[in-house]
Amino acid sequence: MWLATLVAVAGQRAAFAGLLDQHPAIDYRGGGVSDVVSVLQRDIAAGAASIAFDGRQGYLRSVLAALNVPVESQVLLFSKTGLQHPFTSPENPRALYFNDRVVVGYIPGAPVLEIAAHDPSQGVIFQTLKQDAASAQFARPDRCLGCHLSSNSMSVPGILVRSMSTAKDGRPMPQDGSFVIDHRSRLEQRWAGWFVTGASSSVTHMGKLVDPRVDLTAYPVPTSDVAALLAFDHQGHAINLLTRLGWETRFAAAEGKIDFTSGDLGDILREAVEYFLFVDEATLASPVQGASAFAKSFAGAGLRDRKGRSLRELDLQTRLLKYRCSYMIYSPAFDALPAAARAAFYARAKTVLESRGDTAVVEILDDTRPGWR
């Protein structure tokens, strides 16, 4: 059962005998949601929005436009994992498109689009959309949680980024190498089962060049951009951290036990702050790439301080970002953290930034996150 992954966590909390997601302060299955896909569905039902089915790619382009997801964010994976794994292969990879709120999955010829939207309070909400011109109805299947609710996603419904060796036909071969990936992972461990384009020849990783048998006209763009892969690697764990920090704080508040200095809350706060400030980021041994369409669109979406600096500026020479603070600090999920969690996060972040003398990030946050200190 998919909820079993939370048993060990919930078993530590004698005050509440159920599972964490079932606690009244959380209520993952029954609570109201305001993720971008649920909002889009309500707008469609009210006649305030629409999506169009367009030929070979079905609803893909229309959904991406409606959700403000850039096509340049496309990354391609050929491992036979995911909800529609029988349709995925090295010749017909699954494409993922993302921004800081949602991931959209598309496989040419598969019956549905797969969508994972980060609800500001409830964690990631998994939905599907039939690739059928007669239907524009999003559904919320339980079976996505079979993989996306586990210790690999911090025991919350979240994003799972893996690097897994495969057989020639794309079947997963975890015995030959399998890693859960984020920005702390060495490049040498990343992207097994993924295609990689745009990386310089000096960069060592486990990804492959796009198979020449792939019909790239089936996709909006012909790339699986290395800069997009690096951003996706970072973002997945950041999303899970925000969900877990929010859930733990809501649980503790309901039980009258808020303490950010020790225990579960202290641990998750410390990891969240250090992760957002790239404390343990793996260093890039050599520059990853030059300019790319993704890098340009990604950087262009950033808030800028009075000196023109943005947390979305990419470095790609020795690290992911030019300024060592996650752009996810602007996300709706961060804003939706309980006030006590945000205050504790800011206090700890100030200490870390002061200890490393990071005046640039402090100044950017001063201009773009008023009240953070």
C-alpha positions in Angstrom: 0.0 0.0 0.0 1.4 3.4 -1.0 0.8 4.9 2.5 3.0 2.3 4.1 6.1 4.4 3.4 5.0 6.8 6.2 4.5 4.2 8.8 8.0 4.4 10.3 7.7 8.2 10.5 4.3 8.2 12.0 5.3 5.5 14.5 7.6 8.0 16.2 4.6 10.3 17.1 2.7 8.7 19.9 0.4 11.7 20.1 -1.1 10.8 16.8 -1.7 7.1 15.9 -2.3 7.7 12.2 -0.1 8.4 9.3 1.4 11.9 8.8 -0.6 12.7 5.6 -3.8 11.7 7.4 -3.4 14.2 10.3 -6.2 16.8 10.3 -3.6 19.5 10.0 -2.5 18.0 6.6 -5.3 15.8 5.1 -3.4 15.2 1.8 -6.3 13.3 0.1 -9.2 15.5 1.3 -7.8 18.9 1.8 -8.4 21.8 -0.6 -5.8 22.4 -3.3 -4.6 25.4 -5.2 -1.9 24.0 -7.5 -1.8 25.4 -11.0 -3.4 22.4 -12.7 -6.3 22.3 -10.3 -6.8 26.0 -10.8 -6.6 25.5 -14.6 -9.2 22.8 -14.4 -11.6 25.0 -12.4 -11.1 27.8 -14.9 -11.9 25.5 -17.8 -15.0 24.3 -16.0 -16.1 27.9 -15.5 -15.4 28.9 -19.1 -12.6 31.2 -18.1 -9.8 29.1 -19.8 -9.5 26.4 -22.5 -6.9 24.0 -23.9 -6.7 22.9 -27.4 -5.9 19.5 -28.9 -3.5 20.0 -31.8 -2.5 17.0 -34.0 0.4 14.8 -33.2 1.4 16.3 -29.8 -2.2 16.5 -28.6 -2.8 18.9 -25.7 0.9 19.2 -24.9 1.7 22.7 -26.4 -1.6 24.1 -25.1 -1.1 22.8 -21.6 2.5 24.1 -21.5 1.3 27.6 -22.6 -1.6 27.6 -20.1 0.8 26.6 -17.2 3.6 29.0 -18.4 6.1 26.1 -18.8 8.8 26.9 -21.4 9.4 24.3 -24.1 13.1 25.0 -23.8 13.0 23.2 -20.4 12.6 19.8 -22.3 14.6 16.9 -21.0 14.4 13.4 -22.4 14.7 10.1 -20.5 14.6 6.7 -22.1 14.5 4.4 -19.0 11.3 2.4 -18.8 10.1 4.0 -15.6 7.0 6.0 -14.8 3.3 5.6 -15.2 3.4 4.8 -18.9 6.7 2.9 -19.1 5.7 0.5 -21.8 5.6 3.4 -24.2 9.1 4.6 -23.3 12.2 3.4 -25.0 15.6 4.7 -26.3 13.8 5.3 -29.6 10.7 6.9 -28.0 11.9 8.8 -24.9 9.6 10.5 -22.3 9.9 14.2 -22.3 9.6 16.3 -19.2 8.9 20.1 -19.1 9.1 22.2 -15.9 9.0 25.5 -14.1 9.1 26.1 -10.4 5.5 24.9 -9.9 4.8 22.0 -12.2 6.3 19.2 -14.3 4.6 18.0 -17.5 5.4 14.6 -18.9 4.8 13.6 -22.6 5.5 10.5 -24.5 4.7 10.4 -28.3 1.9 7.9 -28.8 1.1 7.4 -25.1 -2.6 7.8 -24.0 -2.1 10.5 -21.4 0.0 13.5 -20.4 1.4 13.1 -16.9 1.5 16.2 -14.7 3.0 16.8 -11.2 2.0 20.1 -9.7 3.4 21.4 -6.4 0.5 22.6 -4.3 1.7 25.4 -2.0 0.4 23.5 1.1 -0.3 19.9 0.2 2.8 18.8 -1.6 2.9 17.4 -5.2 -0.5 16.6 -6.7 -0.3 14.0 -9.5 -2.7 14.3 -12.4 -3.2 13.0 -15.9 -4.9 14.3 -19.1 -6.1 12.0 -21.8 -4.7 12.7 -25.2 -8.2 12.7 -26.6 -9.7 15.6 -28.5 -13.1 14.8 -26.9 -11.8 15.2 -23.3 -10.2 18.1 -21.5 -10.6 16.7 -18.0 -7.6 16.2 -15.6 -7.8 13.1 -13.3 -5.9 12.4 -10.1 -4.8 8.7 -10.0 -3.6 7.1 -6.8 -1.0 4.9 -8.5 1.5 7.7 -9.2 2.2 7.6 -5.4 3.5 4.1 -5.7 6.8 5.6 -6.6 6.4 9.3 -5.7 5.7 8.7 -2.0 8.7 6.9 -0.4 11.8 7.5 1.5 13.4 8.7 -1.8 10.9 11.7 -1.8 11.4 12.3 1.9 8.2 10.4 2.7 6.0 13.1 1.3 4.3 13.1 -2.1 7.1 14.6 -4.2 9.4 14.7 -7.1 11.7 11.8 -7.7 14.9 12.4 -9.7 16.9 9.2 -10.4 19.9 8.1 -12.3 19.5 4.4 -13.1 21.4 2.2 -15.4 19.3 0.5 -18.2 19.4 -2.4 -20.6 19.6 -1.6 -24.3 15.8 -1.5 -24.6 15.5 1.0 -21.6 14.6 -1.6 -19.0 15.9 -0.4 -15.6 18.9 -2.3 -14.3 19.3 -0.9 -10.8 21.8 -3.5 -9.9 24.3 -1.9 -12.3 23.9 1.6 -10.7 21.1 3.6 -9.2 21.2 7.0 -7.5 18.7 9.5 -6.2 20.0 12.8 -7.6 20.1 16.4 -6.4 22.7 19.2 -6.7 24.9 17.5 -4.1 25.4 14.5 -6.5 28.6 14.2 -8.4 28.2 14.5 -12.2 29.7 11.1 -12.6 26.6 9.7 -10.9 24.0 11.6 -12.9 21.7 11.0 -15.8 21.9 7.3 -16.4 18.8 6.6 -18.4 18.6 10.2 -19.7 19.7 11.8 -23.0 22.0 14.9 -22.7 22.6 17.6 -25.2 24.7 20.7 -25.0 27.3 19.4 -22.6 30.9 20.0 -23.4 33.0 16.9 -24.2 35.1 17.4 -21.1 32.1 16.7 -18.8 31.8 13.2 -17.4 28.4 11.8 -16.7 26.2 8.7 -17.2 23.9 10.2 -19.8 23.9 9.4 -23.5 23.7 11.4 -26.7 20.3 11.4 -28.3 19.7 8.1 -30.2 19.7 8.9 -34.0 16.6 6.7 -34.3 14.6 9.1 -32.2 12.1 11.0 -34.3 12.8 14.5 -32.8 9.9 16.0 -34.9 7.6 14.3 -32.4 8.8 16.8 -29.7 8.5 20.6 -29.5 12.3 21.0 -29.5 15.2 18.6 -30.5 17.1 18.9 -27.2 17.6 17.5 -23.7 19.5 20.5 -22.4 22.3 19.9 -19.8 21.5 23.2 -18.1 17.8 22.2 -17.8 18.9 18.8 -16.4 21.0 20.6 -13.7 18.2 22.9 -12.7 15.8 19.9 -12.6 18.2 18.0 -10.4 18.3 20.9 -7.9 14.6 21.7 -8.0 13.2 18.2 -7.2 14.7 17.9 -3.8 13.9 21.6 -3.0 10.2 20.9 -3.6 10.3 17.9 -1.3 12.1 19.8 1.4 9.4 22.6 1.3 6.6 20.0 1.6 8.3 18.2 4.5 9.1 21.4 6.4 5.6 22.6 6.0 4.0 19.3 7.0 6.3 18.8 10.0 5.5 22.4 11.2 1.8 22.0 10.8 1.9 18.7 12.7 4.0 20.1 15.5 1.7 23.2 15.8 -1.4 21.0 16.1 0.3 18.9 18.8 1.7 21.9 20.6 5.3 20.9 20.1 7.0 23.4 17.8 10.8 23.3 18.3 13.1 24.2 15.5 16.2 23.5 17.6 16.0 19.7 17.8 14.2 16.6 16.7 12.4 16.2 13.4 11.8 19.9 12.9 15.4 20.9 13.8 16.7 18.3 11.3 14.5 19.3 8.4 15.0 23.0 9.0 18.8 22.6 8.9 18.7 20.5 5.8 16.3 22.9 4.0 18.4 26.0 4.8 21.7 24.3 3.8 20.2 22.9 0.6 18.7 26.2 -0.4 22.1 27.9 0.2 24.0 25.2 -1.7 26.2 24.4 1.3 27.2 21.0 0.0 26.8 21.5 -3.8 29.0 19.2 -5.9 31.6 21.3 -7.8 31.5 21.1 -11.6 35.0 19.8 -12.6 34.8 21.7 -15.9 32.4 24.2 -17.5 29.2 22.5 -18.6 28.2 24.5 -21.7 27.9 27.9 -23.3 24.7 29.7 -24.0 21.4 27.7 -24.5 17.8 28.6 -25.1 16.9 27.2 -21.7 19.6 29.2 -19.9 18.3 32.4 -21.5 14.6 31.8 -20.7 15.4 30.6 -17.2 17.5 33.6 -16.3 15.0 36.0 -17.9 12.3 35.0 -15.5 14.2 36.1 -12.4 13.4 39.0 -10.0 16.3 41.4 -10.0 17.7 43.7 -7.3 18.7 47.3 -7.7 22.1 46.2 -9.2 20.4 44.0 -11.8 21.3 40.7 -10.1 19.0 37.7 -10.0 19.0 34.3 -8.2 18.1 32.7 -11.5 21.4 33.6 -13.1 23.2 30.5 -14.1 27.0 29.9 -13.7 27.6 26.5 -15.3 31.3 27.0 -14.9 31.9 25.6 -11.4 28.4 25.4 -10.1 24.7 25.7 -11.1 23.9 29.3 -10.1 26.0 32.4 -10.0 24.6 33.3 -6.6 24.3 30.5 -4.0 20.7 30.7 -3.0 17.8 28.8 -4.6 15.3 30.7 -6.7 12.7 28.4 -5.1 12.7 30.8 -2.2 10.3 32.8 -4.3 7.9 29.9 -4.9 4.3 29.8 -3.7 5.2 26.8 -1.6 7.8 28.8 0.3 5.3 31.6 0.8 2.8 29.1 2.1 5.1 27.8 4.8 3.7 28.4 8.3 5.0 31.8 9.6 7.0 30.1 12.3 8.8 27.9 9.7 9.6 30.9 7.5 10.9 32.9 10.4 13.1 30.0 11.6 14.3 29.5 8.0 15.3 33.1 7.6 17.1 33.3 11.0 19.2 30.2 10.2 19.8 31.4 6.6 21.1 34.8 7.9 23.6 33.0 10.1 24.9 30.8 7.2 25.2 33.8 4.9 27.0 35.9 7.4 29.4 33.1 8.3 30.5 32.7 4.7 30.5 36.5 4.0 27.9 36.2 1.2 27.0 39.9 0.9 25.7 39.4 -2.7 22.9 37.0 -1.7 22.1 39.2 1.3 21.7 42.2 -0.9 19.6 40.4 -3.5 17.3 39.1 -0.8 17.0 42.5 0.8 15.7 43.9 -2.5 13.6 41.0 -3.7 12.3 39.4 -0.4 11.4 42.3 1.8 11.2 41.3 5.5 13.4 38.3 5.3 15.6 39.8 8.1 
